[in-house]
Amino acid sequence: MGDRSPKSVQKQASQKQSKTNVVSQKKQALITSQQATKAKAAASKKK
């Protein structure tokens, strides 16, 4: 069976949170780069 000590549970929770944060940061970076690309395209159309 798995270790259910409070320290182990806390460690697993923090690892899960860390992984979630990394995923959300990658998604945010992708969105930001897409927005920047769209802004550049719109700016070049205005010229």
C-alpha positions in Angstrom: 0.0 0.0 0.0 1.0 3.6 -0.5 2.4 5.8 2.2 -0.3 7.9 3.8 1.7 9.9 6.3 0.8 13.6 6.4 4.2 14.5 5.0 3.8 12.1 2.0 0.3 13.4 1.3 1.6 17.0 1.4 4.4 16.1 -0.9 2.1 14.5 -3.5 -0.3 17.5 -3.3 2.5 20.0 -3.9 3.9 17.9 -6.8 0.4 17.8 -8.4 0.0 21.6 -8.0 3.4 22.2 -9.5 2.5 20.1 -12.5 -0.8 21.9 -12.9 1.0 25.3 -12.7 3.5 24.2 -15.4 0.7 23.2 -17.8 -1.2 26.5 -17.2 2.0 28.5 -17.8 2.6 26.7 -21.1 -1.0 27.4 -22.2 -0.7 31.0 -21.3 2.6 31.4 -23.2 0.9 29.8 -26.2 -2.0 32.2 -26.0 0.3 35.2 -25.6 2.3 34.3 -28.6 -0.8 33.8 -30.7 -2.1 37.2 -29.6 1.2 38.8 -30.5 1.2 37.2 -34.0 -2.4 38.5 -34.6 -1.4 41.9 -33.4 1.6 42.0 -35.9 -0.7 40.8 -38.7 -3.2 43.5 -37.9 -0.5 46.2 -37.7 0.9 45.1 -41.1 -2.6 45.3 -42.7 -3.0 48.9 -41.5 0.1 50.0 -43.3 
